[in-house]
Amino acid sequence: MSNKYCLIMAGGSGTRFWPRSRKAKPKQFLTIFGNESLIQATISRFGNFIPDESIYIVSNKGQKEVLEQQTTRLPKENLIYEPVGKNTLPAIGLAALFIAKKDPDGLLVVSPADHLTQNDALFQETIESAAKIAQEKNGIVTIGITPNTPATGYGYIEIADEIQIGQTIKSYAVNRFVEKPNLEKAKEYISSGRFFWNAGIFVFKVSVFLEAVQKHAPKLYTDLLKIAETIGTESYEQVLDIIYNQVDSISIDYGIMEKADNVFLVQGDFVWNDLGSWEEVYKYDQQKDENQNVKSGEVVFINSKNSYVSAPNSLVAVVGLDDIIVVQEGDTILVCKRDQAEEIKHVVAELTKRNLNQYL
Amino acid sequence: MSNKYCLIMAGGSGTRFWPRSRKAKPKQFLTIFGNESLIQATISRFGNFIPDESIYIVSNKGQKEVLEQQTTRLPKENLIYEPVGKNTLPAIGLAALFIAKKDPDGLLVVSPADHLTQNDALFQETIESAAKIAQEKNGIVTIGITPNTPATGYGYIEIADEIQIGQTIKSYAVNRFVEKPNLEKAKEYISSGRFFWNAGIFVFKVSVFLEAVQKHAPKLYTDLLKIAETIGTESYEQVLDIIYNQVDSISIDYGIMEKADNVFLVQGDFVWNDLGSWEEVYKYDQQKDENQNVKSGEVVFINSKNSYVSAPNSLVAVVGLDDIIVVQEGDTILVCKRDQAEEIKHVVAELTKRNLNQYL
């Protein structure tokens, strides 16, 4: 079996966790549960079965400081920075160049930095199964999370026939990738039993991935080759800057997964959550009190239930309100109805409009 | 006409304005509207027609520092301190001793420190009318606010016959004082047209008041005489301490107004609000935006209406919530449904139980 490598995708920004997340400290760097930030928890999860020197991170330069602070266990040369965000396919492509240079036969596991899972043993077993398929079938393998609700916030993957190569976890050929559905569609998907959530976790041999890029995104491939030539030389930064700035922004889903015919899905039955909003954090939290309230910090609830309060530096009293989210961060306070957590982006837009950059 | 004096009752404590109000800074010292605290606004209101040297304040020693800070326009000797809170009758009695010593024939206007009114001219005219009745009829006169809603949070006063002594404002003999009614009773009171709100504003000659104390609260009268003897002497503090600690706690309403037969009511048609809760502050505030939101500080409302946010040192974003109150004070945040503002006392009780004195 080839050596395994992990690539953690940490370039994300976003406004869903405002005011805890800021431009300079997006979600993956936040400690939402336990003692580790989400990216640290992700490193720990893979660190159980992949050596630290084989764990890579792709991020952007704006996050260099916080990334280095939070990833001291990894070699600094494993932190790869995009000059500018170009979605997942160029980012994975860039990182793949470094790994290919070290070990062209290596098996690469790609994962978002900002999701949470439970059951590390089953997680590892699932990844190992995917690696086996990636190796033996020269496949591009994705982990499909077995859905438990008709969620409309995720992309879905429809499976085709089951495949068997002696792996421990159920695996399938893939019929198609579909975008986030409406509720009706999502319900259909769930009841069919043939759809899984797209968790953004992929496993492939680096060589197989690069071949797929060559085939399905030839322009990007040419650009990547030009960058590859400069790795380890003084001109790397400059060449990267020039070339990367003009590559197309495209996701691996759209650029490769939906086009390739050697795509497989390994069923993920571990608990998984993309923590897409404060609402998801509330739902995921296991430490609810008898009124289904979640609190961190000093909080008083009076006549309140089903609410989430996170206030590390304040006392918060909630009186007579159900289903709310309260988040204090520095001198900023969010008070939000749980089912309107998606609207937080409008707060950020309004702050931008008012030029209140200190709160962004 | 006798000289007029004003006595502002500033001894109140209370939890309704937590977290803005604290033990060391109760409601009367808060700046809720405009640039003046409630007690400063009260002094200004009377200062329009009563000279500063005739304005007295009765408070307690725990508030000495903030009281002196906020009342620099008054002579320090006009600030009178109860050693311990004993409700309104002993407090007025104590202050009356000082005024009687200076001007036994003086007319005294007693007012809470923590209410707001609008229309200063009408307010003054109403007080002048009350003073005329107090003088000519040796009456104990109260201002009855013409009610505009069947409020259940105030005591009511039922009038008897109208009286006419050439005063400008309608005035009546008083039939009875009644406690805070339930809603049904309050509606009856309103529709009868014979009930007014008890605003805690009283006008009388000092001599008439002290005679009423002698008649209806003879034990208190005896105690007051003992204190009076020591005013201006070295033993004042010590004697006050001993005697005041053992006088009965009793309100002027219960101790005098409900018993005396020389009680009159002058109709108050100026806008009056006792600002009894954050809910009252929201209602009273005239600066509502198009969604009926009130804000002070940097606030973003998204899908929210009919809400009140006061956050002098924070940015607050409210998303998808109607009818809420958010108050930030230092490192303390209250988030409260408007119709449950009365429950704030339970927060204070809980903080007391948890021994979190820094938030009280």
Chai-1 contact restraints between the chains, C-beta under 6 A:
chainA,res_idxA,chainB,res_idxB,connection_type,confidence,min_distance_angstrom,max_distance_angstrom,comment,restraint_id
A,V300,B,V347,contact,1.0,0.0,6.0,A-B,restraint_1
A,V300,B,E350,contact,1.0,0.0,6.0,A-B,restraint_2
A,I302,B,E343,contact,1.0,0.0,6.0,A-B,restraint_3
A,I302,B,H346,contact,1.0,0.0,6.0,A-B,restraint_4
A,I302,B,V347,contact,1.0,0.0,6.0,A-B,restraint_5
A,S314,B,D331,contact,1.0,0.0,6.0,A-B,restraint_6
A,S314,B,I333,contact,1.0,0.0,6.0,A-B,restraint_7
A,L315,B,T332,contact,1.0,0.0,6.0,A-B,restraint_8
A,L315,B,Y359,contact,1.0,0.0,6.0,A-B,restraint_9
A,V316,B,I333,contact,1.0,0.0,6.0,A-B,restraint_10
A,A317,B,L334,contact,1.0,0.0,6.0,A-B,restraint_11
A,A317,B,V347,contact,1.0,0.0,6.0,A-B,restraint_12
A,V318,B,V335,contact,1.0,0.0,6.0,A-B,restraint_13
A,V319,B,C336,contact,1.0,0.0,6.0,A-B,restraint_14
A,V319,B,Q340,contact,1.0,0.0,6.0,A-B,restraint_15
A,V319,B,E343,contact,1.0,0.0,6.0,A-B,restraint_16
A,G320,B,K337,contact,1.0,0.0,6.0,A-B,restraint_17
A,G320,B,Q340,contact,1.0,0.0,6.0,A-B,restraint_18
A,L321,B,K337,contact,1.0,0.0,6.0,A-B,restraint_19
A,V326,B,V335,contact,1.0,0.0,6.0,A-B,restraint_20
A,D331,B,S314,contact,1.0,0.0,6.0,A-B,restraint_21
A,T332,B,L315,contact,1.0,0.0,6.0,A-B,restraint_22
A,I333,B,S314,contact,1.0,0.0,6.0,A-B,restraint_23
A,I333,B,V316,contact,1.0,0.0,6.0,A-B,restraint_24
A,I333,B,I333,contact,1.0,0.0,6.0,A-B,restraint_25
A,L334,B,A317,contact,1.0,0.0,6.0,A-B,restraint_26
A,V335,B,V318,contact,1.0,0.0,6.0,A-B,restraint_27
A,V335,B,V326,contact,1.0,0.0,6.0,A-B,restraint_28
A,V335,B,V335,contact,1.0,0.0,6.0,A-B,restraint_29
A,C336,B,V319,contact,1.0,0.0,6.0,A-B,restraint_30
A,K337,B,G320,contact,1.0,0.0,6.0,A-B,restraint_31
A,K337,B,L321,contact,1.0,0.0,6.0,A-B,restraint_32
A,Q340,B,V319,contact,1.0,0.0,6.0,A-B,restraint_33
A,Q340,B,G320,contact,1.0,0.0,6.0,A-B,restraint_34
A,E343,B,I302,contact,1.0,0.0,6.0,A-B,restraint_35
A,E343,B,V319,contact,1.0,0.0,6.0,A-B,restraint_36
A,H346,B,I302,contact,1.0,0.0,6.0,A-B,restraint_37
A,V347,B,V300,contact,1.0,0.0,6.0,A-B,restraint_38
A,V347,B,I302,contact,1.0,0.0,6.0,A-B,restraint_39
A,V347,B,A317,contact,1.0,0.0,6.0,A-B,restraint_40
A,E350,B,V300,contact,1.0,0.0,6.0,A-B,restraint_41
A,Y359,B,L315,contact,1.0,0.0,6.0,A-B,restraint_42
